[in-house]
Amino acid sequence: MHISDKSTWIKQKALSLGFDHCGIAEATSLDEDAFRLEKWLHQGKHGSMQYMENYFDLRIDPRKLFPGAKSVITVLKNYYSSEKNPDPNAPKISKYAYGKDYHEVIRKQLKTFLEEIRTEFGQVEGRGFVDSAPVLERSWAKKSGLGWVGKNGMVIHKGAGSFFFIATLIVDLPLGYDAPAVQDFCGKCTRCIDACPTEAISNNKEIDGSKCISYFTIELKDQLIPENMKGKFDNWMFGCDTCQDVCPWNRFSKENEELNFQPISEILQFTQNDWDELTEESFKQIFSKSPLKRSKFAGIKRNLHFLK
């Protein structure tokens, strides 16, 4: 099979397995991204996320993360949902956390993806990564032509918006590669910058992670949320979608078709009082397969208390 035909087959297989978009790039060093990441870390914009400082060399070169790597296959999986809790006073939760933990869902799909590639092309070695390893997913999405990085730091697909999980499958199989996304279609729009409740977005596409609501409500572990953030969370209890909700490109977002991402009923039904009365036992039972378990019961209670 010709190398371009292999790439076509892989993209079609990705769609058949439930991914929404697929692009392929050569496994090379991300030199420009390395410079930006190093500067961002030196400025302390990762807050207490010390893991961002680890494995720097592996983050910028997939060949060091996976020796023998030839190609980086990047897939996007839609998680958009238009459903909302009808109670306007209920604490808000980011759409990505409506259903089951995406790490588990996508990890299984990547495993199947690699098995299908092996069945078709013989012994292919590879590793799949879903937001839990030193991989610059957004850089690979851009490098494989799937979209540009918007001012809010999200990868934006021109025809489908930004409500996507990004995952990568690094393989030792040479393939035909897509042209990188070079044009930025954000233009002069500053809606995400203007709407950010904590002013975490600057006009040079730089996100101050230490100011982001998602950082405070998810990443900040075993610490109190700084008092100077009081009254700025716009009732976001877990994560924040503000910069995506106001983005004009998300008018193209469509409902996701992944059964595992269908909202847990309590997320759309719980009132403020329900959340206040939630016990640790009930939390573990209801959200055992949810991304909310990442904050743990104590973290959720801390976030709820901070919103009052």
Order of alpha helices (4+ residues) and beta strands (2+ residues): alpha-beta-alpha-alpha-alpha-beta-beta-alpha-beta-alpha-beta-beta-beta-alpha-beta-alpha-alpha-alpha-alpha-alpha
